[in-house]
Amino acid sequence: MERYLLELERLMDLFSRLINMTTLETLRYLREYRLTAPQLRGLRFLKQHEDCLVGDLANGLAISYPAASKLINRLIDRGLTQRRDDEADRRNTRLRVTLKGVRVLETIEEKRRTEIAQIFVRLEEDEQRFLTQGLTRFLEAALSDEAIINKVCLHCGTEHFDDCLINKLNLTRASGKWERFWRNHERKFSWEKMFPED
């Protein structure tokens, strides 16, 4: 096992360097649009959570309310997002990505996808499947702690990605909690006690 751990450590170092290079390429694209990495994250969050509030953005990105307000102002200045009054509560302002913002996001994400695909296509189909399954299993093992899940979660919302690994882990954890609760309280909530026969 120790031999595998050493090899895994080296591989993870190389993998993270490769991801960092890809990220640097993404940052190069961002400079074309005068965007920072946090602004890109904010734009992605807003696209996935249409009509959210500044507080929702702050919570989703784990940043302060003033930092979220500043981020929003910069995105608005670039014409990438817009504010609108909340019809139900005029004290609230809703946020939405503009068409220009959607186009910028799609362009950046397509370039990043293309870079990753250029590497991925060099693998045989079985290797692609094994890599995907191996990474999924590794992440499942790593994300066994709820605190870690909350730190790495992309906050894209369950309504957006049904196949999201974190959503699946949360659902599994929740169903496990429900099963344990039910087992512990089975006698208290037995069918006969709830619906006694006359």
Summary of the structure (lengths in Angstrom):
residues: 198
radius of gyration: 22.3
end to end distance: 63.0
largest distance: 76.0
contacts: 478
relative contact order: 0.08
helix: 68%
strand: 6%
